[in-house]
Amino acid sequence: MPDFIGLKGDPSDNIPGIPGIGDKTAGQLIAQYGSLEEVIEHADELTPARSRAVTEHAEQARAAKELATMRRDLELDCDPAEPRSGAARPLAAEGDVPALRVPEPAQPGGRARRGAYPPRRAKSTGVAVPWREGELSSSGCGSRRTRIAPRSRPRTRLLSGRGRQKLEGEIVAHDAKALRIEAADDTMIAAYLIEPSRASYELDDLAAEYGVELLPEPEAEEETARLVRHAAATLRLREPLLERVRERGHEQLYREIELPLTPVLVAMEQVGVKIDTYRMGEITARLADRVEELEAKAQELAGEEFMLGSTQQVARILFEKLELTPGRKGKTGYSTDTRVLRTIRGEHEIVP
């Protein structure tokens, strides 16, 4: 097994092997040569690609084998078969093994059960920032400009930035999921329902599009001004975005599905997704073996080595050396995309 792992690595233990060698190839090589050292010794007998990989990564393979080999010559001052006796405890101290405490899964809404890590108490700093009266411009047709003055709603909290303190009252947020909170309204979700195909929903972009402009006094610090501007813009955007949502008939979707789903997604992200890393490593190695086989076959059919990942080299092989029917030609040469290859699939065995 150590020789086998030396060749293919072990993703579950983060042990690197020789690139391009997976389970199948490693098994064949060990069966043929008997050990990692013999494979390295006979690297010149392998295919050119494997020979180069084994030669270039020989030291890494030897280190991987050593990592995968269990040490059985250590002198222990205790009997590890009896951990209850307390004799094994010094090992943890001498080896500096940290004590880990895993938090329990969070409940919907982002509230952790008792026994999880204590919540971080973020400092809730109130900053009074004076605001000049700004102008709200209509982003639609016409040139209507409405004067607005800063105002606030009773029991309405404007939230901008990351915070984990307990918040009370009606909360309006932009991307409540990222903030790990439950909000009465979420302007990012509303913007998404209005334009689902949009690439991003940055608050500053939305504020500009909807004509929201709030200017702090010059003496306000830059970071403070940005946070307060974002918080105020979130509240200003709330009504115009909700109006658009209603116009499209999506308010029920917004209220009954999207908003209630936010704390569920928060809980999912906090708990995470369990992955069988060893199984994933096996799949990766199997795919690597298949890719290696296909590359070797393609190079054999071409009569020379070339990089399948290089558009220029593939184009040279297909359209210059093998003289297959070329497709579109751009500034960088002939195209080798899927559509082009599909049209010449029957012209040569190398194409599929």
N, C-alpha and C positions, 0 to 999 in steps of 0.2 A: 503493500500500500504506500509506503513512503516514496518508493521509486515512481509509482504511478502518479502520486500527487506532485512529485517533483516535475513531471512532464506537463500535466494538465492544470495544476494548481488546485486550490480548494476555496471557492468563493465564500462558503459558509464561515471559514476561518480567516478570510482575507489574505490567503496565501497565493501569490502570483505564480503562474507556471510559464510555459513557453507559448507565446502568442500563436494562435492558429492550430494548436494541438488540443483536441477534446478527448472525451472518454474513449471513443472508438479507436482513434489513432494511438493514444497512450497505451491502451490495452494491447494493441497489436505490436507496438514497439517493445514493450516489456516482455511479451510472450516470445518475441523473436530474439531479443538480445539479452534478456535476463535481468538487467539492472539499468539504472539511469546512467551510471558511468560508462557502461558498454554502449549505450545508445549514443552518448557524446563521442566516444572513441570511434564509432563507425558512422559518424554523421555524413561522411563523404559518400556513403552507399545509399543515402536517402534521395528522394526527389530534390531537385535544386531548391525549391521553395522551403521544404522542410530542413534540408541541410543548412541553409543560411540561417533559418530561425533557431535551430538547435545550437549552431556555432555561436551566434551572436548573444544568445541568452543562456549559455552554459552555466555561468556563475550564479545567475538567478535561479536556475533549476536546482543546482546543488544546495543553495540556501533554502529553497522551498522543501527539498527532501529533508534537510536537517530540522526545519520547523515542524514537519509532519512526523518526525521520529520521536517516540516516547522515551524520555530519559528514565533509565532504571538503575542508575548508579549513584543516586543521591543519598547522602547519609542523613537520616532523620533522627531527631532526638525524642520522638514520640511515636505512638502507634496510631497511624491514621485510620485504622479499622475501628477505633473506639473514640469517635468525635465527642460523645457525651461526657467523657471524662474531663474534658477541658484541655487535654494535652495538645489538641490541634490549634487552639486559639493563638499561641505565639506565632504560628506560621502566617496568619493573616497580618499580624502586627509587623513582623520582620519583612514580609513581602509587600507591605504597604497596600494591602487589598482594601479598597474603600467599602464601607457599609452602604448599601443602596436601599432606598425606600421608594417603591413605585407607587404613584398616586392611583387611586381607584378611578374608574371611568366616571366622567362627569355626567350629571343628569341633564335632561333637556333644559335649555335655557342657560347652560354654562355653569350651573351650580355644582360644585364637587361634593361628593358624599363625605361624611365624617371619616377621618383617617387619611384623607389626601393631604397634599402639601398645604400648609396654611396659606391663605390668600395673600398676595402681595398688597401691601397697603400703599398705594400710590399717593403721593402728596397732592392734595386738591388745593391748588393755589388760585385764589381769586385775584384777577388783575383788572383794575379799572382802566379802560382805554377810551379816551375821548374820541368821538367820531364827528367828522364834518358832514353836513347834509350833502347827500349825493344825488345823482339823477338816475332814474330807471328808464331805460330806452326800450321801446317796443322793438322786438326782433322780427316782427312780421312786416306787412306792407304799411306804407304811410310813414310819417315822421313824428308820431306822437311821442312826446317826452313828458314824463310825469315826475314831479318833485316828490321825493320821499325823505322822511326823517327817521333816524334810528328809533326803534320801539321794541318792546318786548311783550310777550304774552305771559299772563299769570301762570305759574307752575309749569312753564315750558322750559325745558333744559336744552341748550344748544351744546352739542358734543362734537369736538374736533380733536383728533389726536388719539393716542392709545391710553386707556385708563381702565383699572379693574376695581375701582372703588364702587361701593354700592350707591346707585343713583336712584333718586325718588322723583316722582312727578312724571309729566308727559315728556318723553324724550324724542327728539327729532334728530336723526343721524344720517350721515352719508356713508354707506357701507357698514351697517351694524354688525355684520358677520366678522369683519376684520377687527372691529372694536370689541368684540365678544360681549355684546349687550343686546337686550331686547328693546326695540324702539316702537313708538306709536306710528311713526312713518319713517321710511327709508328712501331718500331721494335718489340713491343709486339704483335701487330696484325699480322705482318709478321710471327713471330714464331708460332702463333696460327694456321695460315693457313697451315703451314708446318706440324705441329703435333697437330691436334685438340683434340686428346685424352689425351694430357699431363695434369698433375695435376696443374702445376704452370709454370710461365715463368719468373723466377727471373733473373735479369740482370747479376748477378755474375755467375749464372749457365750457361747461354747462352754464356757468354764471355769465360768461361773455355772450353765449348764444341767446340766453333769455334776457339779456339787457340788465343784469344785476351788477351794479358797480358801487362798492362801499369803500370809502377811503379813510384810513385812520389818520390821526394827527401826526405831523412829521416827527414829533418827539417820541412816539411809540417805538419800542425796540422791534427790530425786523421780525424775529421769530414770534413775538407776542402778537404783532400786527397780523402776521400770516394766520395764526391760529384763530384769532378773533374774527378775521375776515372770512375764513372758511366756515366758522360756526354761524356767523350772521348770514352768509350766502346760503347755507343749508336751509335756514328758516325761510329766507326770501324765496327760495326755489320750490318750497313745499307746495304751495297752492297752484302756481302755474303748471307744475309737472302733474299734480293730481288732476287738474282740469283736463290736460291732454289724455291722461289715462282714462278718465271718464268718457271723453269724446270717442275713444277707440273701443269702448265697451269692456275694458279690462279691470274695472274696479273690483269686481267679485274675485277675479283671479289674484289680484294684488292683495286684497284683504284676507281671503280665506285659504290661499295656498302659499303665495310667495312670502308674505310676512311671517306666518306661523312656521314656515320651513326654516327660517333663519336660525333659531335656537337649536333645531335638530342638526343642522349642518355644523354649527359651532361645536356641539357635543361630539359629532363624528370626527371633527378635526382634532379635538382634544384627546380623544381615545386613540385615534389612528386606525390603520389597517394592518392586520397581522399578515406577514408574508413568510412563507417557508423559504428561507434564503438558500438552503441546500438544494431544494427542488428547483428553484429559479436558476441556480448555478448549473444544474444538470441540463435544463432546457437550453441555457446559453451555450454550454459546451456542445450540445447536440447540433444546434444551429451553426455554430462555428465549424464543426466537422463537415456539415452539408455545404457550407459556403466554400470551404477549402476544396472539397471534391469537385464542385462546379467550376471553381477557378482553375484547378488542375486540368479538367476536361477541356475548358475553353482554350487554355494555353496549348494543350496538345493538338486541338483542331486547328489552331492558328499557326502552329509550327514554331512558335517563339513565346517568350515570356512577355507579358504586358500587364498593366494595371487596369483591372476592370472598372475601377472607380474613376478613371480618367476619361473624360469625354473625347479628348483629342486622340488618345491612344486607341480607344475603341473605334473611333471613326477611321483612323488610319488602317487598322486591321480590316475592318469591314469593307470600306469603300476604295481603298488604294491597293492593299495586298490581295484581298479576296475578290475585289471588283464587283461587289454587290450593288444593287440599285440604290443610289443615294436619295435621300429625302430633302428636307428643307436645309438651306445653307444660310447661316447667319454670319455675324461679324467674326465670330471665333471659330468658324468652320461648320462642318456638317452636323446636323442634329442627330442624336442617338436616343431620343426619348422613346417612351413606350409606343406612341402612335407610329413612329417611323419603324421601329423594330417589328411591330405587328404586321405592317404591310410587306415586309421582306422575310417573314417567318419561314416560308417554304423554300427560300433560295439556298439556305446552307444550314447544316446541323448546328453551327455555332450560335446562331441567332437565338433560339429558345434557351 
